[in-house]
Amino acid sequence: MQAIAYPDDYPTFDAIAAGAANRDYRPTLVSGFINDRHKWYVSAPTAPGSVAIVHQIPGKLRRGDASKLYEMAYMSQGDILELGTYKGLSSTIMGEALRDARKPFQVYTADLNEEFVERAKAAHVKMRLTNVHTHVMEGGAFTKSMKDKRVKFGFAFIDHWHGYDATVEVCQLLPDIMMNRGFVLFHDFTHIGNVSDDPAFGVIQAVEDTLSKDFKFFGIFGCCALFRYEPKHS
Ligand SMILES: C[S@@+](CC[C@H](N)C(=O)[O-])C[C@H]1O[C@@H](n2cnc3c(N)ncnc32)[C@H](O)[C@@H]1O
């Protein structure tokens, strides 16, 4: 099946400022729901007054974020990189998807907060996942270490520090660590902080300034932006 791109999703400044840039789940690589677990994420319960899904593992993912993570991990053609482990929700979803797809690939996730990583490890044990590997490390340094080891990923979820410099550092490393036609999902791409002068947010600016044009925009899902690496030399 041909991958479906949603180029019209690309958010304008005004749409982000108005909180109107987020999108619900739509498929990229599959038609319909993959299985009941995927279907559950698409319409998962949310906490009262919140857009965050209610899950056994604590986290702050929207339905659109969680269901796209499940789909992209399920369909991944290689190992998965995650920056920003927190308490293990997103890594759990990706680990579950790889397990459900019976794929041998692994999730490698890094967070600089040791306490969160311990919480995430406990979450992975609780969910009986053996395919998620945690690291206490700064996100850019971890990505650089993957480049130095010449590791390539089929999918990457970038959800650590959303400031400009941290995102630039990762954007510049992505061409070296992604497989051809691998996907990258940037969390909080549509966060209102990106159109304010809050220094904690600079995702969209960093991506526009420094992500190689070999990464093609594939759409907005929840508050995330999806890109596919399509290098011209491949
Ligand atoms: C939004 S949370 C990640 C949520 C997680 N992906 C999930 O959905 O369950 C961001 C995490 O990034 C971590 N973090 C912040 N700056 C970082 C950095 N420079 N390198 C690595 N981790 C960082 C924080 O400790 C926090 O746990």
Ligand as a Chemical Component Dictionary entry (heavy atoms), coordinates in Angstrom:
data_LIG
# 
_chem_comp.id                   LIG 
_chem_comp.type                 NON-POLYMER 
_chem_comp.pdbx_formal_charge   0 
_chem_comp.three_letter_code    LIG 
# 
loop_
_chem_comp_atom.comp_id 
_chem_comp_atom.atom_id 
_chem_comp_atom.alt_atom_id 
_chem_comp_atom.type_symbol 
_chem_comp_atom.charge 
_chem_comp_atom.model_Cartn_x 
_chem_comp_atom.model_Cartn_y 
_chem_comp_atom.model_Cartn_z 
_chem_comp_atom.pdbx_ordinal 
LIG C1  C1  C 0  7.081  15.055 27.504 1  
LIG S1  S1  S 1  8.095  14.024 28.433 2  
LIG C2  C2  C 0  8.177  12.564 27.420 3  
LIG C3  C3  C 0  6.880  11.791 27.429 4  
LIG C4  C4  C 0  6.987  10.400 26.857 5  
LIG N1  N1  N 0  7.536  10.406 25.511 6  
LIG C5  C5  C 0  5.616  9.762  26.818 7  
LIG O1  O1  O 0  4.859  10.086 25.894 8  
LIG O2  O2  O -1 5.300  8.970  27.691 9  
LIG C6  C6  C 0  9.671  14.720 28.188 10 
LIG C7  C7  C 0  10.786 13.958 28.876 11 
LIG O3  O3  O 0  12.023 14.430 28.336 12 
LIG C8  C8  C 0  12.984 14.472 29.360 13 
LIG N2  N2  N 0  14.001 15.444 28.934 14 
LIG C9  C9  C 0  13.972 16.796 28.984 15 
LIG N3  N3  N 0  15.064 17.315 28.422 16 
LIG C10 C10 C 0  15.800 16.272 27.978 17 
LIG C11 C11 C 0  17.022 16.143 27.287 18 
LIG N4  N4  N 0  17.712 17.221 26.896 19 
LIG N5  N5  N 0  17.475 14.911 26.991 20 
LIG C12 C12 C 0  16.768 13.810 27.358 21 
LIG N6  N6  N 0  15.609 13.860 28.011 22 
LIG C13 C13 C 0  15.121 15.070 28.310 23 
LIG C14 C14 C 0  12.226 14.822 30.615 24 
LIG O4  O4  O 0  12.906 14.322 31.741 25 
LIG C15 C15 C 0  10.879 14.144 30.377 26 
LIG O5  O5  O 0  10.841 12.879 31.001 27 
# 
loop_
_chem_comp_bond.comp_id 
_chem_comp_bond.atom_id_1 
_chem_comp_bond.atom_id_2 
_chem_comp_bond.value_order 
_chem_comp_bond.pdbx_ordinal 
LIG C1  S1  SING 1  
LIG S1  C2  SING 2  
LIG S1  C6  SING 3  
LIG C2  C3  SING 4  
LIG C3  C4  SING 5  
LIG C4  N1  SING 6  
LIG C4  C5  SING 7  
LIG C5  O1  DOUB 8  
LIG C5  O2  SING 9  
LIG C6  C7  SING 10 
LIG C7  O3  SING 11 
LIG C7  C15 SING 12 
LIG O3  C8  SING 13 
LIG C8  N2  SING 14 
LIG C8  C14 SING 15 
LIG N2  C9  SING 16 
LIG N2  C13 SING 17 
LIG C9  N3  DOUB 18 
LIG N3  C10 SING 19 
LIG C10 C11 SING 20 
LIG C10 C13 DOUB 21 
LIG C11 N4  SING 22 
LIG C11 N5  DOUB 23 
LIG N5  C12 SING 24 
LIG C12 N6  DOUB 25 
LIG N6  C13 SING 26 
LIG C14 O4  SING 27 
LIG C14 C15 SING 28 
LIG C15 O5  SING 29 
# 
